[in-house]
Each structure stands twice: as structure tokens, then as C-alpha cells.
Amino acid sequence: MLEILLVEDEPSLRTTVQEVLVAAGHKVTPAADGAQARALLTNRVYDAVITDIRLPKVDGMTLFRQVLEQRRGTEVILMTAYATVEEAVAALHDGAYHYLVKPFSRDELVLHVGRIAERRALHMELASARAALGGGGATVPIIGRSPAMLRVIERTQTLAQSDSPVLLLGESGTGKELVARTLHDLSPRGKGPFVAVNCAAFPDTLLEAELFGHERGAFTGAVKKRDGRFRAADGGTLLLDEVAELPPAAQAKLLRVLQEGAFEPLGTNTTIRVDVRIVSATHRNLKDLIA
């Protein structure tokens, strides 16, 4: 199964293509124009984008270039009328997977999407085999061969090479910490520390001190200096589990660390700078909490 973004401004064709793809076992998100598709691409990663070239607001070639720049693992199939075949052929040279000339058959559509699914599955199997045969390299400990799990593994491998913060969403017990550890192990920080803290396990009054450290006497019970989890994770990865439970005061300090890599421990005005990649996890819906 692939997660597909379908961009087509003609309602009947959009509905027909969506129905064909869903019947073939894929998950489809429809978009009626280029602007809507651009917003969806900004907030979500798709396995494939199927888009018309001629679209209102933002054209399909602009969407293709956005995918090329931001979503290297996403395949693009262009839908085109005869008048725009030349553009579509040029896009193939730039990295598009294929183009379909309207009107196209259902079988042709399903065939090309199926080939993308097969290629992605083979790519994952090859990567796993190379890791297993490589001996010294880190392997992926996530078990699962379903299309959904293959996407999780592929995205974990891709994101591991980045230093960007990562948010993991999922119900309790689905393996968010396992994914976080895999992100760390496969990353250039793999030889550095991996530190995990459960934000729900500490009272609000102690969580800030646990994360950012404190000086002796900073509060009642602070009988000695403590460095905190951020300094312990310097050069490595910090997992903020149940990040939705962070109180507002700690959220403000976390924002500064994300932006500047700096914070002040409790009881001092001395600025501490750290090099930490932050991975956050929660079983709650953050968008609902923000609203």
C-alpha cells in the first residue's frame, strides 16, 4: 500500500482516479488545486504524488519541483494533455517517475503505481540485506514487513541522517522509543549518548530541574549541583517522551534550546550551550491540545 497525494482540479476525474487507487489497496488524499496540495506536502510525507500539470493557483510543475527539493523519497507521476507532453518529458529528465497522457486507462494507472510500490519494497529489502551483511554497520531493529512498517523503517533511515528535531506520534506501546533509539543509532551521533526522559514522570516543579539542571540551593531539597538531561545528552540525542505533559515554563525553555542550543540551569544566570538532537514522543493529539 502506498500513501498517495492526488492533485486534479476536475472533480469527476479526481473521484474516478481516487476510487481506482483505493480499490487497488492504496490510501489516497485528494487535492482540488495546487495551493491545497502544496499545503499538504508541507505537513506530510507521501510515497507518491499524482498531479495534473495544468492546475489553478499552483501548477503541477511547481509542485513537482517542491517534491524534488523537499521530499526526495517521493515519486511523482504527472497527468497531462497532449499540449503539455513536452513539459512532462522534460520532467522525466529532472526526476519524475512517469507521465500519463489523458485520457489514460485504469490498468495503465494501476500498473505504474504498482511498480512504484514494488520498487519501494525491493529497496527496503536491499537496504536491510546490506545492513545485515555489512557487519560493522548499525542495523534496523524494527520488526515488520507490512507496507506500513516498511514506510516507517524507510523514513527512520532517511531522518537519521538529519539533525532536525523529530516528533513521534502513536498510541502507548507502539514502539515510539524503539524508533527514537533507531534514529540515534543510525545517525552520525550514534556513538554519542542517548538520553530518555519521561516528561509525565516528574512534578512540574522538578521537571525543569531534571531537564536543564540546577545549582546547589536553587530550591528546597537541592542539596547538590545537578547537570540535567540536556547536558548529559550533549553530542547525542535526547528523547522527550510524553512531551505533551511539559508545563508552559519548561516549554519556553525548550523553545530556546531548539532555536539557539542554549539554556540557563535553575539558580544561575550562566548560559550553557549544548549540541543535542531532540526527538519527542507523545500518544496525545498535539493539534487538539493547541486548539
C-alpha positions in Angstrom: 0.0 0.0 0.0 1.2 3.5 -0.9 0.2 6.8 0.6 -0.7 8.9 -2.4 -1.4 12.6 -2.9 -3.8 13.0 -5.9 -4.0 16.5 -7.4 -6.7 17.1 -10.0 -9.0 20.1 -10.4 -11.6 18.3 -12.5 -14.0 16.7 -9.9 -15.2 13.7 -11.8 -11.7 12.6 -12.9 -10.4 13.2 -9.4 -13.1 10.9 -8.0 -12.6 8.2 -10.6 -8.8 8.1 -10.1 -9.2 8.0 -6.3 -11.7 5.2 -6.5 -9.3 3.2 -8.8 -6.4 3.6 -6.5 -8.3 2.8 -3.3 -9.6 -0.3 -5.0 -6.0 -1.3 -5.7 -5.3 -1.1 -2.0 -3.7 2.4 -1.7 -4.5 5.3 0.6 -5.3 8.5 -1.3 -5.5 12.1 -0.2 -7.3 14.2 -2.8 -6.5 17.9 -3.5 -8.6 20.1 -5.8 -5.8 22.7 -6.7 -2.1 23.3 -6.4 -2.3 25.5 -3.3 -4.1 22.9 -1.3 -1.6 20.3 -2.5 1.3 22.5 -1.6 0.0 22.9 2.0 -0.5 19.1 2.3 3.1 18.5 1.1 4.5 20.9 3.7 2.9 19.0 6.6 3.1 15.4 5.4 5.3 12.9 3.6 3.7 10.8 0.8 5.0 7.8 -1.0 3.8 9.2 -4.4 2.2 12.3 -5.8 0.0 12.0 -8.9 -0.7 15.5 -10.2 -2.1 17.2 -13.3 0.3 19.8 -14.9 -2.4 22.4 -15.5 -3.8 23.4 -12.1 -5.4 26.5 -10.6 -3.4 28.6 -8.1 -0.2 26.5 -8.2 0.7 24.4 -11.3 1.8 20.8 -11.3 5.4 21.5 -12.4 5.8 23.8 -9.4 4.6 21.0 -7.1 7.0 18.6 -8.8 9.9 20.9 -8.1 8.8 21.2 -4.5 8.8 17.5 -4.1 12.2 17.3 -5.8 13.7 19.8 -3.3 12.0 18.7 -0.1 10.8 15.0 -0.5 13.5 13.1 -2.3 11.9 9.7 -1.5 8.5 10.7 -3.0 7.8 9.6 -6.6 5.9 11.9 -8.9 3.5 10.9 -11.8 2.3 13.7 -14.0 -1.0 13.7 -15.7 -1.0 15.7 -18.9 -2.9 16.6 -22.1 -1.2 16.3 -25.4 -0.3 20.0 -25.3 1.9 19.6 -22.3 3.7 16.3 -23.1 6.9 18.2 -23.8 6.9 19.6 -20.3 6.2 16.1 -18.9 9.1 14.6 -20.9 11.4 17.3 -19.6 10.3 16.5 -16.0 11.3 12.9 -16.5 14.9 14.0 -17.1 14.7 16.0 -13.9 13.5 13.0 -11.8 9.7 12.5 -12.3 8.8 8.8 -12.3 6.3 8.8 -15.3 3.6 10.7 -17.0 0.1 9.7 -18.1 -1.4 11.3 -21.2 -5.2 11.9 -20.8 -7.3 10.0 -21.3 -5.5 7.0 -19.8 -6.8 3.6 -18.8 -7.3 2.3 -15.3 -5.0 -0.5 -16.0 -2.2 1.8 -17.0 -2.6 3.9 -13.8 -2.7 0.8 -11.5 0.3 -0.7 -13.4 2.6 2.3 -12.8 1.6 2.9 -9.2 2.1 -0.9 -8.5 5.6 -0.6 -9.9 6.4 2.2 -7.5 5.1 0.0 -4.6 7.3 -2.9 -5.8 10.3 -0.8 -6.2 10.0 0.7 -2.7 9.6 -2.8 -1.2 12.7 -4.1 -3.0 14.6 -1.0 -2.0 13.8 -1.7 1.7 14.7 -5.4 1.4 18.0 -4.5 -0.3 18.9 -1.9 2.4 18.1 -4.5 5.1 20.2 -7.1 3.4 23.2 -4.7 3.0 22.9 -3.8 6.7 22.9 -7.4 7.7 25.9 -8.3 5.5 27.8 -5.2 6.4 28.8 -6.5 9.8 30.1 -3.3 11.4 27.2 -1.0 10.4 24.1 -0.4 12.5 21.1 -2.4 11.6 17.4 -1.6 12.0 15.9 -3.4 15.0 12.3 -2.6 14.0 10.5 -5.8 13.1 7.8 -5.8 10.4 7.4 -6.4 6.7 4.0 -4.8 6.1 3.9 -1.8 3.7 3.1 0.5 6.7 6.1 -0.8 8.6 8.4 -0.6 5.6 7.4 3.1 5.3 8.3 3.6 9.0 11.7 1.9 8.5 12.5 3.9 5.4 11.6 7.2 6.9 13.6 6.4 10.0 16.6 5.6 7.9 16.2 8.9 6.0 15.6 11.1 9.0 18.5 9.5 10.9 20.9 11.4 8.6 19.4 14.8 9.6 19.9 16.8 12.7 16.3 18.1 12.6 14.0 17.6 15.6 11.6 14.7 15.2 8.1 14.2 16.7 6.9 10.7 17.0 3.1 10.2 17.3 1.4 6.9 18.3 -0.5 5.1 20.9 1.2 3.8 24.1 3.1 0.6 23.4 3.5 1.0 19.6 7.3 1.4 19.8 8.0 5.1 19.8 11.1 4.8 21.9 12.4 2.0 19.7 12.1 4.3 16.7 13.8 7.1 18.7 16.8 4.8 19.6 17.0 3.6 16.0 17.1 7.2 14.8 20.0 7.8 17.2 21.9 4.6 16.4 21.8 5.1 12.6 22.7 8.8 12.8 26.2 10.4 12.9 25.5 10.8 16.6 25.3 7.1 17.1 28.5 6.9 19.2 27.2 9.7 21.4 24.9 9.4 24.4 21.2 8.6 24.0 19.2 10.0 27.0 15.5 9.5 27.5 13.3 11.3 30.0 9.6 10.7 30.6 8.0 14.2 31.0 5.0 12.7 32.8 7.1 11.1 35.5 8.1 14.3 37.3 6.0 17.0 39.0 6.0 20.4 37.3 8.3 21.8 40.0 11.0 19.2 39.4 10.8 18.7 35.6 12.6 21.9 34.7 15.5 21.0 37.1 15.6 17.4 35.7 15.9 18.7 32.1 18.1 21.8 32.5 19.9 21.1 35.8 20.3 23.2 38.9 22.8 24.8 41.3 23.0 23.7 44.9 20.4 25.5 46.9 18.3 26.6 43.9 15.2 25.2 45.6 14.2 23.2 48.6 15.9 19.8 48.5 18.6 20.9 46.0 21.5 19.8 48.3 24.0 19.5 45.4 24.5 20.6 41.9 23.0 18.6 39.1 23.8 18.9 35.3 20.4 17.8 33.9 19.4 15.7 31.0 20.3 18.2 28.3 24.0 18.3 29.4 24.0 14.5 29.7 22.9 14.2 26.1 25.4 16.7 24.7 26.8 15.4 21.4 24.0 12.9 21.2 20.2 12.5 21.3 17.6 13.4 23.9 14.2 11.7 23.8 11.4 13.7 25.4 8.8 11.0 26.0 5.3 12.2 26.7 6.3 15.7 25.6 2.6 16.9 25.7 2.9 16.9 29.5 5.6 19.6 29.5 4.3 22.6 31.6 4.4 26.1 29.9 7.5 27.3 31.8 9.5 24.3 30.5 8.1 24.7 27.0 9.5 28.2 26.9 13.0 27.0 27.8 12.7 24.1 25.4 11.9 26.5 22.6 15.1 28.4 23.3 17.1 25.2 23.2 15.5 24.3 19.9 16.3 27.8 18.4 19.7 28.6 20.0 21.0 25.4 21.6 21.3 27.3 24.9 19.7 27.5 28.4 20.3 28.5 32.0 20.2 25.9 34.8 17.9 26.8 37.8 19.7 29.0 40.3 22.2 30.6 37.9 22.3 33.1 35.0 25.2 31.3 33.3 24.3 30.2 29.8 25.0 26.6 28.9 25.4 25.6 25.2 24.8 22.1 24.1 24.7 20.2 20.8 21.7 17.9 21.2 19.3 16.4 18.7 15.8 16.4 20.2 13.3 13.6 19.5 9.9 14.0 21.1 7.1 11.4 21.5 3.5 11.5 22.6 0.3 9.5 22.4 -1.8 12.6 22.6 -3.1 14.8 19.7 -1.0 17.9 19.9 -3.2 19.8 17.4 -6.2 19.3 19.6 -4.2 20.4 22.7 -3.1 23.6 20.9 -6.6 24.4 19.8 
